[in-house]
Every structure is written in C-alpha cells, then in structure tokens.
C-alpha cells in the first residue's frame, strides 16, 4: 500500500512538473505518457494534480481517460484486496 501512495505522489509531482514546463515554455511530457501513468495505478495522483494545478482540465482526452483510469485503479485494488489480502 505504501508503494501505491508513493507512486501516486510521483505521478502528482510529474503532472506538476509538466504544468511548470507549460508555463515556462519548456519541452513537455507527452500526453500519452501522462495518461499511461494514470492507468498504471497513478490515477488519483493525476486527478488531484489536475484539480490543484488546473492542468489538462480543458483537454477532452484527459477528462475522459483519467476518470476511466480511476475506475480501473479501483477495480484492480478491489481484485487484489479480495483475493490476495
């Protein structure tokens, strides 16, 4: 569980870095990579970063994929919690 929390913090920070890069005209993190991080159990960190930093909130792909990633993350947690804990 600690690893999951740490991973979500990492995803949160990476979204924050991308926001900083966007504001400063730097080379950005690819959107597909950011969505992939969310699907790899980082959806809650991504969603929190989107709200807090107001980052990627106008992008339709993020408005669709991040909630789907959250559902996927919850389904995986449910499955592992039910069968392995």
C-alpha positions in Angstrom: 0.0 0.0 0.0 2.9 2.4 0.7 4.2 1.8 -2.8 0.9 2.8 -4.2 0.8 6.0 -2.2 4.4 6.8 -3.2 3.6 6.1 -6.9 0.6 8.5 -6.8 2.7 11.2 -5.2 5.3 10.7 -8.0 2.5 11.0 -10.6 1.2 14.1 -8.9 4.7 15.7 -8.9 5.2 14.8 -12.6 1.9 16.5 -13.5 3.1 19.5 -11.6 6.4 19.5 -13.4 4.6 19.4 -16.7 2.4 22.3 -15.6 5.6 24.2 -14.7 7.1 23.4 -18.1 3.9 24.6 -19.8 4.1 27.9 -18.0 7.8 28.4 -18.8 7.8 27.3 -22.5 9.9 24.2 -21.8 9.9 20.8 -23.5 6.7 19.0 -22.3 5.9 15.5 -21.2 3.9 13.7 -23.8 0.2 13.4 -23.1 0.1 9.7 -23.8 2.8 9.2 -21.2 0.8 11.1 -18.6 -2.3 9.1 -19.3 -0.3 5.9 -19.1 1.0 6.8 -15.6 -2.6 7.2 -14.5 -3.6 3.8 -15.8 -0.5 2.3 -14.1 -2.1 2.9 -10.7 -1.5 6.6 -10.6 -5.0 7.9 -11.4 -5.7 9.5 -8.1 -2.4 11.4 -8.1 -3.1 12.6 -11.6 -6.7 13.6 -10.8 -5.6 15.5 -7.7 -2.8 17.3 -9.7 -5.3 18.2 -12.5 -7.6 19.9 -10.0 -4.9 21.5 -7.8 -2.7 22.8 -10.7 -5.7 23.3 -13.1 -3.7 21.4 -15.6 -5.1 19.5 -18.6 -8.6 20.3 -17.4 -9.7 21.6 -20.9 -8.4 18.5 -22.7 -11.3 16.2 -23.5 -9.0 13.2 -23.6 -7.9 13.8 -20.0 -11.5 14.5 -18.9 -12.4 11.0 -20.2 -9.3 8.9 -19.6 -8.4 10.0 -16.0 -11.8 9.0 -14.6 -11.6 5.7 -16.6 -8.2 5.2 -15.1 -9.6 5.8 -11.6 -12.2 3.2 -12.2 -9.6 0.8 -13.5 -7.3 1.5 -10.5 -10.3 0.9 -8.1 -11.1 -2.4 -9.9 -7.5 -3.6 -9.6 -7.4 -2.6 -5.9 -10.7 -4.4 -5.3 -9.5 -7.6 -7.1 -6.2 -7.7 -5.2 -7.8 -6.8 -1.9 -10.4 -9.5 -2.3 -8.1 -12.3 -3.5 -4.7 -11.5 -2.0 -5.3 -9.8 1.3 
